[in-house]
Amino acid sequence: MTTTDTRHNDSTTKARTESLLTPRFYTTDMEAMDRLDMDPIRGEWEALMNEFRDDSNQNHFKRDEDFDKEVKKLSPELEQEFLDFLVSSATSEYSGHVLYADIKKAVKNEDVREVMGYMARDESRHAGFINQTLNDFGVPVNLGFLRKAKKYKYFKPKYIMYSVYLSEKIGYARYITIYRHLERNPEFRFHPMFRWFEQWCNDEFRHGEVFALMMKANPHLLRGLNVYWIRFFLLAVYATMYVRDHTRPELHQALGFDPTEYDMKVLKLTSEISKQIFPITLDLDNPKFKANLDRLARINIATVEAKRRGGLVGLVKRAGLGIAAVAVFTRLYALPVEHHKTPENVRLAPTW
């Protein structure tokens, strides 16, 4: 087996790996999705559908003639972290494609079928574009194999709405923050792919709007005990990003970012956006919030080291660290949150 073949296998294997920090594939209650009624917000829904129908990004995810000229040679450490980032991103984008395509195939509701088709289209473009870059390094993810081999996790439709809404909005916040920074500091743009983030983040923002409108059309999802689920998913999505980003110090240094400052900026932007629909936001300025996120990041690094060590000692350490992580997450969940009223008009414009 050639080196390229081995790394290709490692890349697909990494994408297939299941952990708290790796993207997962999801399925849901298709009959419940089929019953969604968008008539309560028909005007806003049609305005959003017109944006999807216009497909302003249909020609965006194509390389220009300068692409190859801008690729820089990377250190082994940076290359490894960059590839980890790309594999995770491609898996996440393809996971969205699979979920949306499966929903479209299973339902008869024309509103749901139409929007899921558009989002599946967008996510396929994103995953394919990332995979092109992985192919440049000789490590493309076998997406077709991944769809068959990856385990699927069942989420109720409301959990899909909470988590995917946040994932799409935090994706927007990440991409636009990186894009703005590199526009001001082009010397840190070590790969041309980052030039595509401007229009790319608009897709992410628009996808989040879909789920915001679905929740607005079903306001019971934003009241009562469901607020506790919203609180859980806010924390889970934020903590996952924070912990994962702190495993890539070389990547953030190459981009000219301090990972902590970058993450907090992204979280604050996402939190501000989420006020459009969620009745609560996490208090990101509470010093205990960041302190506990830092504890989770340290626990994750120690867990990776224990796994690498292996054996009985490594297994026992991982078990203890797992218990510690649950305790820290529980403390984070118990912190006070901010309550507010959501605006009548749920549609937002990207914050340029």
N, C-alpha and C positions, 0 to 999 in steps of 0.2 A: 504494500500500500504506500502510495506517495505521501509526502508531507501534506500536500494540499488535500488529499483524500482524508487523511487523519484529522486535520483541522476542520474540514467540512463536517465530519462525523461528530467532532467535539462541539461544534457550533450548534448542530441540530440537537444533540444530546442535552446541551445546556438549555436550549429553548424548551425542551421537553421536561426539564427538571421541575419538580413541585416543591415550593417552599413558601413561606409567608411573604417573601420579597419578590418572587417571580410572578409574571403575569399568568393568569389562569384563563381557561376556556369555560364559558357559562352556557347553561340552558335555563329555560323558564317555563312558566305555565302559559302555553300557547293559547289556550281557550280564553284565559283571562285577558291576554293581549288582544285577542280578537274582539272582545267586548268593549274595548276602550271607545269612548264617545268624545270626539273633539268638538262637537257642536257648541259647547259653552264658550269656547274661545275661537270660534270659526274665523273671525276676521284676522286675528293674530296668526292663526295656523296657516291660512292661505297666503299671507304675506311671507311667512317663512318658506312655504312650499315653492313660492315663486323664485326665491333665492336659490333653492336647490335645483329647480328646473332650468334656471339661467346657467348654472354650472360654470361660474366664472373661472374656476380653476382647471377646466378640462385640458388646457394645454400647459399647465404649470409644471407638472412633474416630469419634465423632460430636460435632460442635460443640455447645456449650451456648449459652444465651441471652446470656451475657456475653462471648462470644468477640470479636465485632466491636467491642465497647466498649473492649476492652483493647488493641487494635492502636494502636501509637504511630507518629507520623510519623518517618521515618528520614532521616538525611543521605544524600546521593547515594553517598558512599563506603561507608557502612554498608549501605545497601540493596543495592549491587552485591555486596558480600561475603556478605551474607545470602542473596541469590539464588543465588550460586555454591554456597554450602553446601546450599541446598535442592535445586538441580538435581543435584548430586553425590549427595545422600542419596536422592532419588527414583530416580535411575538405579541406585544400588546395591541398593535395596530391590526394584526391578522386575527387576533381574538375578537376584536370588535367586528371585523368583517364577517367572521363565522357566525357570531351571535345574530347580527342583523340579517344576514342572508337566510339563516335558519328560521327566523321569525317570519320573514317575508314569504318563505316557502310554505309555512304552516298555517297562515291566517288568510281569511277572506276579506277582512275589513280593509276597504280601499285606502283609507287614510293611513293606516299602519303599514300596509303593503307598500304604498308609494314611498313613504319616508324611509322605511327600512332598506328599500332598494337603493335610494340615494346614498344613505350612509354606508351601506356595504360597498358601493362603488368607490366612495371616497377613501375608505379604509384600505381597500385593495390597492389603490394607487399609492397610498402612504407606505404600506408594507413592501410593495414592489420596488419603490424608489430606494428605501433603506436597504433592501436585499441586493440591489445593484451595487451599492457601496461595499457591502459584505463580500460580494462576488469579486470586487476589485482586489480584496485581500485574500481571495481564495477560500472564503468561509461562508458561503451563502447558506441560509437556513432552508431546509427542505420543507416548504410550507405545506405542500400536499400531504407529505408524510405526517407532519405535525398535526394536521386536522384529524387524522385517523388515530394517532398514537397518544395524543394529549388527553388526560382525564378531564371530564366535564363536571363542573360543580353546579348543582341546581340552586337557583336563587328565585325567590318569589318576585313577581313583577315590581313590587314597591322597592325591594332591595336593589333590583337592577336600576330602577330610576334614581335612587339616592346615590348609589356607588358610581354608576356610569356618568351621571350628571357631573359629579365631582371630578371624576377622572378626566372627562373632556375639558372641563373648565381649568383644572390644574395643568393639563397639557397645554392649553392656550397660554396660561400664565408663564409656564416654563419657556415655551418657544418665543414668546414676545419679549421676555426679559433677556434671553440670550441674544436675540436678534438686535434689540436696541443697543445692548452693550457692545456687540461686535461692530455695529455701525459706527459707534463712537470710537472704538478701539480696534480697527481692522487688523492690527498686527497680531492679535490673538486668534484670528480666524485661521486655524491650522488645517481646515478642510472646507472645500467649497459647498458642501451640503448645507452648511449653516445659512447660506444666502437664500435658501428656499423657505426659511422659517417664517417669513413675513406673511405670505399667502397661506402657508400651511396652517398657521395658528388660527386663521379665519375659519377653516374647516372645523377645527376643534371647538371653537366658540359656537359655531352654528349647531354642531351636534349636541352640545350642552343645552342649547335653547329648545331642542326637541323635547328633551325630558323635563325641562322647566315647564313647558306648556302642558305636557301630559299631567304633571302634578297640579298645575293650576286648574286644569279641567276636572281634577279629582281632589278637591281641597281637603277631604277627610284624611288624605295621606300626609298632611302637614299639621295635624292636630292630635291631641290626646297622647296615647302611649307611643304613637309613631314618632313623636318628637325625640323620644329616647333612642330610637333607631337612627334617626338623623344625626343625633349626637355621636352615636357609635361610629357611623360611617365617616363623619367629619374627622374624627380622631384617627380612625384606621387608615384613611387615605393620606392624611397629613403625616402621620408617623411613619408610614411605609416609605414615602418619598424622602423624608428626612434621614431615616436610617440607611436607605439604599444609597443616597447621594454621598454619605460619609464613608462609603466603601470605595470611593473613586477620587482620592486626593489628587492624583496626577492629572486626571481629566479636568478638574476644576482649576487647578493651577495653570494648565495650558490655556484655558479659556480666560484667565485673568480674574477668576472669581475666588473669593473665600466661600466654601460650601455652606457654612452656617449663615453668612449674610445673604447669600443667594437664596437659600431655602426660605429664610424668614421673609424676604421680599416677595417671593412667589406665594407663600402662604397668606400673606396680608392682602395681596391682590386677589387671590382666589376667595378669601374670606369676604372681601368687599363685594365681589361679584355674586357670591352665594346669597347675599342679603336680598337679592331679587326674588327669591322664592322660599328660602328656609327661614323659619321664625326664630332661629337661634344661630349664633356664631360662637366659636371658641374664643376665649380671652387670650390672644396671642401675646399681649403685653404683660401678662402675669409671669413674673420671673420663675415661678414653679413650673410653668409650662415648658419653657426651653430647657430648664435644668433636668426635667424628666425625659425629654426627648434626647438629651445628651447621654443620659443613663442608658436609654434603649440602644443608642448607637454603640456605646461601649460594650454592652452586653452582646450585641450582634457580632462585633469584632472578636470578642472572647469565644463566642460560640463557633465561629469559623475556625479559630485556632484549635479549639477542642475537637472539632470534626476532623481537622487535618491530622491531629495527633492520633486519633483512633483508639482502639483497644477499650478495655474496661474503664480506665481512668478517664479517657475522653468521653465515653458514654455517660458516666456519672456526672462529669462536669457539665455536659450539655443538658442533662436533666435538671440540674440545679439552676443553670442559667435560664432555662425555659420557665421555671417557676418564678425566678426573679423578674423576667420580662413581663409575665402576667401581672405580677404585683405592681410594677411600675405603670403598666397600661391602666390598671384599675385606679391608681392614684391620679393619673391624668384624666380619666373619665369623671372622677369625683370633683375635679376643679370646677368652680363657678363658671357659668356661661353667660353670654349677653343675649337678652331677649329684645326683640324689636318687631315692628309691624312690617310686613312686606308691601311693596308698592302695588298699586292697582295694575299698572302696565308692566307685565313681566318681561317684555322684550327689551333687550339692552343692545347697545352698539359696542363693539370692541373698544377697549380703552387704549387708544394710541397715545 
